[in-house]
């Protein structure tokens, strides 16, 4: 490649388009994930075990206050553990950014005549597709949580799960992009993303939280994902579609994707080790 081509990659990138490189990266993420069977099993089984053990431990001693008789804990926590599967899948998928940097693949993509927006779009869509698939698979266990879904409910749940998946994957991409090691990525995840899930209403309702915890939960975008899933999985008479919660998730998704795009286009970034 000539010096001119390296200095002005955007000129050649325009001719290749955005969608073909994005599709190629998307497909690579799908194939790469499902070739690693241990990751697939771990993502599904770990939250399932937590849900069964914790739900059985609390049993009927927990009452959410939803409906006339409330819910036992296993029913209440089911949407939260569905989101945990999405979170785990997003984290594992975006660790590929660090692996790609170490293997030199990311450098090859960065110097190729493709727009950087296609890199973000392909990686984020790949991770969010994986997370959505894994989350929807967890719906197989919905009858154990007292949930019986119709076609319309499944479609609405799909939309909510995809918005959550896209948001968390884009956020994971933005965190992983400047990282040089998987250990550093896990440290940030444990410090930031896991508390984001814990304070989303996944394990306890917002109504029963103390003052400052409730304030944090109200500004946590994942809280609205849990609320939307609760409304769809456990509808009450005359309940409306959780439009406000879904709008908040959409805003979160767009903000996280914009952050990812900004991180990739920072001039100080070094995509290769």
TORZA-102184 format. One record per residue (C-alpha): chain; x, y, z; residue number from 1; residue in three letters. Coordinates in steps of 0.2 Angstrom, whole numbers, plus 5000, padded with zeros to 4 digits. Each point is the difference from the previous one (the first is absolute). Layout:
<nodes>
unit,east,north,up,pos,code
A,X,Y,Z,NUM,ALA
...
</nodes>
This chain:
<nodes>
unit,east,north,up,pos,code
A,5000,5000,5000,1,UNK
A,5007,5017,4996,2,UNK
A,5003,5014,5012,3,UNK
A,4986,5010,4993,4,UNK
A,4988,4985,5003,5,UNK
A,5005,4999,5018,6,UNK
A,4998,5018,5003,7,UNK
A,4983,5001,4992,8,UNK
A,4992,4983,5003,9,UNK
A,4983,5009,5001,10,UNK
A,5000,5004,4981,11,UNK
A,5002,4982,4995,12,UNK
A,4989,4994,5014,13,UNK
A,4985,5009,4992,14,UNK
A,5000,4989,4985,15,UNK
A,4999,4984,5010,16,UNK
A,4984,5005,5009,17,UNK
A,4996,4997,5018,18,UNK
A,4988,4985,4999,19,UNK
A,5011,4987,4992,20,UNK
A,5015,5002,5013,21,UNK
A,4987,5001,5014,22,UNK
A,4992,4984,4994,23,UNK
A,5016,4991,4999,24,UNK
A,5005,5005,5018,25,UNK
A,4983,4996,5006,26,UNK
A,5001,4982,4992,27,UNK
A,5017,4998,5007,28,UNK
A,4994,5003,5018,29,UNK
A,4986,4988,4998,30,UNK
A,5011,4986,4993,31,UNK
A,5014,5003,5013,32,UNK
A,4988,4999,5015,33,UNK
A,4991,4985,4995,34,UNK
A,5016,4990,4996,35,UNK
A,5005,5002,5019,36,UNK
A,4987,4989,5008,37,UNK
A,5006,5003,5017,38,UNK
A,4996,5018,4999,39,UNK
A,4982,4996,4994,40,UNK
A,4997,4988,5014,41,UNK
A,5008,5012,5013,42,UNK
A,4989,5015,4995,43,UNK
A,4984,4990,5001,44,UNK
A,5003,4988,5014,45,UNK
A,5008,5012,5013,46,UNK
A,4985,5012,5001,47,UNK
A,4988,4985,4999,48,UNK
A,5008,4992,5016,49,UNK
A,5001,5017,5009,50,UNK
A,4981,5002,4996,51,UNK
A,4995,4983,5006,52,UNK
A,5011,5000,5016,53,UNK
A,4996,5018,5005,54,UNK
A,4982,4999,4995,55,UNK
A,4998,4983,5010,56,UNK
A,5009,5008,5015,57,UNK
A,4989,5014,5002,58,UNK
A,4984,4990,4994,59,UNK
A,4984,5008,5005,60,UNK
A,5007,5010,5014,61,UNK
A,5002,5015,4987,62,UNK
A,4985,5010,4994,63,UNK
A,5002,5012,4986,64,UNK
A,4984,5009,5003,65,UNK
A,4995,4997,4982,66,UNK
A,4982,4995,4998,67,UNK
A,4988,4994,5013,68,UNK
A,5011,4987,5008,69,UNK
A,5017,5006,4994,70,UNK
A,5013,4988,4993,71,UNK
A,5012,4988,5008,72,UNK
A,5019,5004,4997,73,UNK
A,5003,4988,4986,74,UNK
A,4986,5008,4990,75,UNK
A,5006,5018,5004,76,UNK
A,5018,4997,4996,77,UNK
A,4998,4991,4984,78,UNK
A,5000,5016,4989,79,UNK
A,5016,5006,5009,80,UNK
A,5009,4984,4997,81,UNK
A,4995,5000,4982,82,UNK
A,5009,5017,4999,83,UNK
A,5015,4992,5009,84,UNK
A,5001,4988,4985,85,UNK
A,5000,5015,4988,86,UNK
A,5013,5008,5011,87,UNK
A,5012,4985,5000,88,UNK
A,4998,4997,4982,89,UNK
A,5004,5018,4996,90,UNK
A,5015,5000,5011,91,UNK
A,5007,4984,4992,92,UNK
A,4997,5006,4983,93,UNK
A,5009,5017,5002,94,UNK
A,5015,4991,5007,95,UNK
A,5003,4996,4982,96,UNK
A,5005,5018,4998,97,UNK
A,5015,4997,5011,98,UNK
A,5004,4983,4992,99,UNK
A,4999,5008,4983,100,UNK
A,5013,5014,5005,101,UNK
A,5012,4987,5006,102,UNK
A,4999,4989,4985,103,UNK
A,5002,5015,4988,104,UNK
A,4983,4998,4992,105,UNK
A,4994,5017,5007,106,UNK
A,5015,5008,4992,107,UNK
A,4996,4992,4983,108,UNK
A,4982,5007,5001,109,UNK
A,5005,5017,5005,110,UNK
A,5012,5002,4986,111,UNK
A,4988,4993,4987,112,UNK
A,4990,5011,4989,113,UNK
A,4984,4999,5010,114,UNK
A,4992,5013,5011,115,UNK
A,5002,4999,5019,116,UNK
A,4981,5001,5002,117,UNK
A,4999,4982,4992,118,UNK
A,5012,4994,5013,119,UNK
A,4989,5006,5014,120,UNK
A,4984,4994,4991,121,UNK
A,5006,4983,4996,122,UNK
A,5008,4996,5017,123,UNK
A,4985,5007,5010,124,UNK
A,4987,4992,4989,125,UNK
A,5009,4984,5001,126,UNK
A,5001,5000,5019,127,UNK
A,4982,5007,5002,128,UNK
A,4994,4986,4988,129,UNK
A,5008,4987,5011,130,UNK
A,4994,5007,5016,131,UNK
A,4982,5001,4993,132,UNK
A,5000,4982,4995,133,UNK
A,5007,4994,5016,134,UNK
A,4987,5011,5010,135,UNK
A,4986,4993,4989,136,UNK
A,5006,4982,5003,137,UNK
A,4997,5003,5018,138,UNK
A,4982,5003,4997,139,UNK
A,4999,4981,4999,140,UNK
A,5000,5000,5019,141,UNK
A,4986,5013,5001,142,UNK
A,4986,4987,5005,143,UNK
A,5011,4996,5015,144,UNK
A,4997,5018,5005,145,UNK
A,4982,5000,4997,146,UNK
A,5001,5009,4983,147,UNK
A,4990,4994,4985,148,UNK
A,5003,5011,4985,149,UNK
A,4990,5004,4985,150,UNK
A,5007,5004,4983,151,UNK
A,4998,5019,5003,152,UNK
A,5009,4999,5017,153,UNK
A,5014,4990,4993,154,UNK
A,5003,5014,4986,155,UNK
A,4999,5014,5013,156,UNK
A,5012,4990,5011,157,UNK
A,5012,4998,4985,158,UNK
A,5000,5019,4997,159,UNK
A,5004,5004,5019,160,UNK
A,5014,4986,5000,161,UNK
A,5007,5007,4984,162,UNK
A,5001,5018,5007,163,UNK
A,5008,4994,5016,164,UNK
A,5012,4989,4990,165,UNK
A,5005,5014,4988,166,UNK
A,5002,5012,5015,167,UNK
A,5011,4989,5010,168,UNK
A,5010,4994,4985,169,UNK
A,5004,5017,4995,170,UNK
A,5005,5005,5017,171,UNK
A,5011,4985,5001,172,UNK
A,5008,5005,4984,173,UNK
A,5004,5017,5006,174,UNK
A,5008,4993,5016,175,UNK
A,5010,4987,4991,176,UNK
A,5006,5011,4986,177,UNK
A,5014,5008,5009,178,UNK
A,5004,4985,5011,179,UNK
A,5016,4990,4998,180,UNK
A,4996,4985,5010,181,UNK
A,4985,4989,5004,182,UNK
A,5004,5002,5019,183,UNK
A,4998,5019,4999,184,UNK
A,4984,4998,4991,185,UNK
A,4993,4988,5013,186,UNK
A,5005,5012,5013,187,UNK
A,4990,5014,4993,188,UNK
A,4985,4988,4997,189,UNK
A,5000,4994,5018,190,UNK
A,5001,5018,5006,191,UNK
A,4987,5007,4988,192,UNK
A,4989,4989,4990,193,UNK
A,4996,4987,5013,194,UNK
A,4995,5014,5013,195,UNK
A,4989,5007,4985,196,UNK
A,4991,4983,5000,197,UNK
A,4999,4999,5019,198,UNK
A,4992,5017,5001,199,UNK
A,4987,4997,4986,200,UNK
A,4986,4992,5010,201,UNK
A,5006,4983,4995,202,UNK
A,5002,4994,5018,203,UNK
A,4989,5011,5009,204,UNK
A,4986,5012,4996,205,UNK
A,5003,5019,4999,206,UNK
A,4985,5003,5012,207,UNK
A,5009,4991,5014,208,UNK
A,5017,5008,4998,209,UNK
A,5007,5013,5012,210,UNK
A,5001,5018,4995,211,UNK
A,5017,5002,4991,212,UNK
A,4999,4983,4993,213,UNK
A,4983,5004,4992,214,UNK
A,5007,5016,4993,215,UNK
A,5014,4990,4992,216,UNK
A,4988,4987,4993,217,UNK
A,4989,5014,4993,218,UNK
A,5014,5007,4989,219,UNK
A,5006,4982,4995,220,UNK
A,4995,4997,4982,221,UNK
A,4999,4981,5004,222,UNK
A,4987,5003,5012,223,UNK
A,4988,5004,4986,224,UNK
A,5005,4984,4991,225,UNK
A,4995,4990,5016,226,UNK
A,4984,5010,5001,227,UNK
A,4995,4997,4982,228,UNK
A,5003,4982,5001,229,UNK
A,4990,4999,5016,230,UNK
A,4986,5009,4992,231,UNK
A,5000,4988,4985,232,UNK
A,5003,4984,5009,233,UNK
A,4988,5003,5014,234,UNK
A,4987,5011,4993,235,UNK
A,4986,5007,5011,236,UNK
A,4982,5004,4994,237,UNK
A,4999,5015,4990,238,UNK
A,5019,5002,4999,239,UNK
A,5007,5010,4986,240,UNK
A,5016,4996,4990,241,UNK
A,5015,5007,5009,242,UNK
A,5003,5014,4987,243,UNK
A,5010,5011,5012,244,UNK
A,5011,4986,5006,245,UNK
A,5004,4995,4982,246,UNK
A,5003,5018,4995,247,UNK
A,5013,5002,5014,248,UNK
A,5008,4984,4994,249,UNK
A,5001,5007,4982,250,UNK
A,5008,5016,5006,251,UNK
A,5012,4989,5010,252,UNK
A,5004,4990,4985,253,UNK
A,5003,5015,4989,254,UNK
A,5011,5008,5013,255,UNK
A,5011,4985,5003,256,UNK
A,5002,4997,4981,257,UNK
A,5005,5019,4998,258,UNK
A,5013,4997,5014,259,UNK
A,5007,4985,4991,260,UNK
A,5001,5010,4984,261,UNK
A,5009,5014,5009,262,UNK
A,5013,4988,5008,263,UNK
A,5004,4992,4983,264,UNK
A,5003,5017,4992,265,UNK
A,5011,5007,5014,266,UNK
A,5017,5005,4992,267,UNK
A,5009,4995,5015,268,UNK
A,4994,4982,4999,269,UNK
A,5013,4986,4996,270,UNK
A,4991,4985,4993,271,UNK
A,5015,4989,5000,272,UNK
A,5011,4995,5015,273,UNK
</nodes>
